[in-house]
Amino acid sequence: MTAAGVQWPWRDALADLLRRSRLAQPDGLAAEVNAALAPLGLEARIYLVDQEQRTLRPVPRPGGPPPGGLAVDSTVPGRVFTTVEPASLPATDTDPARLWLPLLDGTERLGVLEVTVRGGTPLDDPDLLAGCDLFTQLVGHLIATKLPYGDALLKVRRTRRMSEASELLWRLLPPLTFACDRAVVAAILEPCYEVGGDGFDYAADGSTLYFAIFDTAGHHLRAGLGTAVVMSAIRAARRSGDGLYAMARAADRALEEHLPELRFTTAVLAQLDLQTGRLRYVNAGHPRPLLIRGGKVVRSLDGGRRMPLGLDDPRTEVAHLTLERGDRLLLFSDGITEARDRAGAAFGIERLTGLVERGTGDLPAPEALRRLCHAALSHYDGPPSDDATLVLVEWSDEAARAMLPSNAQT
């Protein structure tokens, strides 16, 4: 209700969209969004970011073919996506006024929502901005909810066919971004349509954040199956209350029992106490994570070494480290550092370190990782020949708030 006792019209729009969404199929969500906005004299178009995080692609809706995609790195909507800050475009002789709003599910960046404003309503009208913000939040949550129930929204985000291994692993992985009031986790995988044995995982419960990265030897579906078995064994152990040592041993047994012909899976398994910054980790033959402090790589995590998972190594030792507020940990697979350009030069840890220090700075973790991955991929002569996975974990209260639009940071 407003101060004058008049019903706020956006309340009806939000309630109407919730009602419409109950039985909506994924391919019908865009139409329901516009039906709920129609009484307000507004129209909307949903754009979802593609798997490569390079282009915003429109969700089809009735009434004609969709427009083309919008580049993330060179357009106003792209800037809205990368900064999670809304933008407005005033009316011209040929186009009505428009608002662009970041489309989020919590802190997971899904795309942007374009709202067309007619009738002379000022783009800085407080009621319009507040209503659009709440409405867009609801649309983001509904998209995340509807994604598993059909293929339409998934297909919007794809530019080509996905391999069988990628189909398997993408369905097992958690969202690429997670944030709570004390930490942020961001991840990215390339080539996103041809992922073989790479994967990552995380879970936050109470004061503990668990996170991991995996790389099963080999390529294609068999490598993907190995990673799926390892992730399932570790999740089962974790959810039964086991610690890092027992998780690693559970993965050993699972690979030996179910996929003995596979050679091994390298991995880093870690637990972070979100209250104290106390980190515990095991490194099963994986590249050593990097500790980033004040924008500089200050050391690698060299402890907790054991044989790769599946090689039955009972000598697992758990290493310890205490982080400082604002520290970042970068986990990566060897597809990043061992990739070679046309001249045969390896990308290398030094080049990765340089990119981290030059290109990520104060950027929020998901955007820092997106730029870091794209910079690394530009080194290759064509797509990478091996999976390239990056996971960035930041222990910081401020980092989590920085991932929200400014009007939601209070």
Steps between C-alpha positions, in 0.01 A plus 500: 500500500618857432475779755168602347363149545506423129608151397853498352445362145830310504365282779231373265757438227721297734207298631373440147839373380526264797155365424574461129834330564351209694403310185726674249737293288852634458427604141193691615663707773580799276136529395382483861746772599353732238144409588566603860657830387230589246266675749788735584550591134845340494667233289803288580748280325719246678864459393706210636877489486640219286715219637816682392389819683568707189151573364157580643245294306126585487239257628239450224150627562182504287474775244786461259863395481729609787767765444863407475734445790677778687874493567587496870821699456379783275136590567296677768314178589836325521621760747185444704583129508864545603441771761154381619392866490187612306518746211247704305472612139272799430250495217611597150307581183489129415527314833310527829674551830653190654633377832761225520516308826736224618327163508623308804412192697642611833848594378514266198506718189245363253471788254304826477138610474407770250190699602340722235340813650238693305262779589754753617573347841835643615771236510607625843150469647551337844191279472608376156853421616390329821235298320731393220766397751263274696343362184841419350606322819192281474565428130857391584380257765232363269749439219725303737196306620372418152835407341494130602149439366564540128758573232388839369693722741805275488504520119493880509836495679667265252666591174563141389445137590636379835695178536369206702764554770409868527130416531585265785729735690301822461201328659713397799677829562368768738436852364808689385461762774423487870518774761409527865572779746855373560629347177468472123558204268519540123587241235534470125561206264630499145444372239148507640355277225779242512579460870647158566626425850510840670257600771457697819279494806418708806260505794447751781344395827523697821853630543658255252555546127608187314639533146686277257633468146540175302675380185465137391768365265388447143243668282136485396229300673723255687680786673165659579379176656809491720438852625133420559594198712755699699261790564222263606726307739633820657155652537370184665793503744465871571126476562565217744725730702837369381809719489739566214708188558193276492362679193821431307500136607134465398594621152788249488265213577231617260735522203658165582160333529307659215758618246824307564612542139524878542840614616428774754341833587704793626323729746523765766257456790471788748300623797498863614380614843303811414536640850876472542642461148656166595551298181553123487580335169620185322671506161470172311755554223338822375668831405567703813240771571616862517445732795419856390534782755462866418479419129834315501574128490694455824550123505377163383339245731764229510376279784255213534657300218394146422462276196211573260162361598453139397861399566427375854728730696435466876767758584264793451606799708281802560681834471406815693512871417339810653367755253476875545181690425486576130723210397417315183588141407528407133463132415563393141544191286806428289299580188578862583874486561598220259318630193734596215477763232585451131871532574481230767549734796315391815268749666674433829453599861691827454262617229202401713644690796553806283142495377371465854699799619430722199147408406291417806574780747193608694252338264235279663602135488267384216602784270868466591483132412312560174766745381784281622367199311443695180849647520645153546300360208631776273845341538390179328507429131133405483306332780696338784595136448433421866243613755581834659331563834538788743351539848541821699416507872504826696468532877354846545184669624544789257551272200160340546325837521685628191330232291158656562352803324576818695138539605518158671830548687354667806 
